[in-house]
Amino acid sequence: MADPVEMVELWRGPFLESVHRGHAVVCDASGRIVAAWGDPEQLIFPRSSCKMIQALPLVESGAAGAFGLTQEHLALSCASHNGAAIHTDRVNRWLSDLGMTDADLRCGTQVPDDKEAKFALIRSHAEPCQVHNNCSGKHAGFLTFGKHMGWGPEYTEIDHPLQQEIRTVFSEVTGLDTPGYGIDGCSAPNFATTVHGLARAMAFFAKAQPDAASARERAAAALREAMVTYPELVAGEGRACTELMRAMGGKVAIKTGAEAVFTAILPEQGLGVALKIVDGATRASECAIAAILVKLGVLDAAHPATRKRMNAAVLSRRGLEAGVIKPAAALLA
Amino acid sequence: MADPVEMVELWRGPFLESVHRGHAVVCDASGRIVAAWGDPEQLIFPRSSCKMIQALPLVESGAAGAFGLTQEHLALSCASHNGAAIHTDRVNRWLSDLGMTDADLRCGTQVPDDKEAKFALIRSHAEPCQVHNNCSGKHAGFLTFGKHMGWGPEYTEIDHPLQQEIRTVFSEVTGLDTPGYGIDGCSAPNFATTVHGLARAMAFFAKAQPDAASARERAAAALREAMVTYPELVAGEGRACTELMRAMGGKVAIKTGAEAVFTAILPEQGLGVALKIVDGATRASECAIAAILVKLGVLDAAHPATRKRMNAAVLSRRGLEAGVIKPAAALLA
């Protein structure tokens, strides 16, 4: 039970103002740890960083094929999107193709992060819909899988066969029987695992081959490829997942999760990464994952998308440079 | 150099999801520590939690009296406000009374937190002004003090006599020569001190008498009374400072600062409080200050404003209760 390690620092002028600690693991598909910070066996909620695991049964079951889902659908099923038109138009069409509407979603409504979409709603005195929820693609995937299986509409309930199937798959790819679950922001169950377990699952995604004998492996490869092919659908313009995946030229899939979780899938290296900042600050998880990807040689430290996270300037409201958010020594060594 | 102490926990379902550590001191005006968590001598930036110190020279110098400033002006000079009409109308009038305009402020613009004000700007396709900046009252106070003294307009520069005066006063009331400064979000210098130093300054405010021989003491009492008399001007509807000051019935002044600092002034007890959550999360500083105020017997644990911070429900976007943010054992013992 190692303590979490200092990972990210906010400096203002000559002084350290704030500091973020965390746990991180880089491992291969066998679970062998290549690098670790803090306690690999720390229990965490992966939150949205495990959406590609939650989408596995959709593809593995044959549902995605039966409904003709494209790479765009699969990218959205793994997404925490901005609620921009490029996301909501596609999810609305997907629902329509299923013979369903916004009302069939059970993710709840959310004001979109996308400025254009948000301002349009405010200016037309409209309320956000469930498709604006950053998880609406995941839920459209749930609805597709549930329809394929002929299951009932209560797909976010823990005892629904869809969630039980996800629980089984989640435990198998993390290599650890999940000790339980919590309710996620989108009202679906989120299964707990260790940082190590989550990294191992990512390594499974990294090693998965599109022509494997195993349907699960093929599903994992398809989801991974969808993420790197459509990084703008996985998050949105200006977001870390989108910008960093673009900066890595489609060679690495990454995914953020609420409360400062981040995962990465490195196919060429056969490695998976998972990290959790213990205080839940996204500014720190974005900085830490960038630092680890640089360390692993897959992200250019000089790329603007990297520098925006690894050495983010803290500006005053008049634009004066007041400080910097940067990785702590442990992530640079 | 004690480590920071676990102060606030986020539980989701059966598991601890995130945790916040911090330093806190309760002391009297002599600097004697009554209670402490973590390292009292930890260096911090007080940020906006020390606005009442930055406003001291405005009152002590006689500028506030010469310009006929009321309690409302003084409350605004200590405020991190929401940019609601009750704030911006008053700051605009204040600037006009000085023969100045929004353009004389040097705080920069900020989208108001107040929903009504924000939506009005978006719907009219207008950009926010400097009066919308949460610090515009502090800056109007700076302009008043500068005008009274006949100083130049560059009042946010570190070598401007206004900032040098604040530096002197800041060091005196904290009982510690400040080791330096950083640039605050509003582009003004923010002087560093220790948690202990900041708490001692708050105890000076707590002990200050309106009829004291010392002009500084009278100034401190006037600012403290302005804060508790107009809690809605110090922050805004729904905000922790406003709601908790109301819940304490005007007996205690409190003030939040960016990067999770909080201060409290307890006149009846002659005590000052300062705390810093090391990761900078406001959700945690609000929870911790509420817990400490309950512990000190000045805030009712059962009051809705208290429960909203000390046991804040974490809800899913469909309104399901998914978890709770609550004080860690160290703040409850």
Interface residues (C-beta under 8 A of the other chain):
Chain A: L10 R12 G13 P14 F15 E17 S18 V19 H20 R21 L43 I44 F45 R106 C107 G108 T109 Q110 F119 I122 R123 N133 P179 G180 Y181 G182 I183 D184 G185 C186 S187 N190 A192 E259 A260 V278 D279 G280 A281 A284 S316 R317 R318 G319 L320 E321 A322 G323
Chain B: L10 R12 G13 P14 F15 E17 S18 V19 H20 R21 L43 I44 F45 R106 C107 G108 T109 Q110 F119 I122 R123 N133 P179 G180 Y181 G182 I183 D184 G185 C186 S187 N190 A192 E259 A260 V278 D279 G280 A281 A284 S316 R317 R318 G319 L320 E321 A322 G323
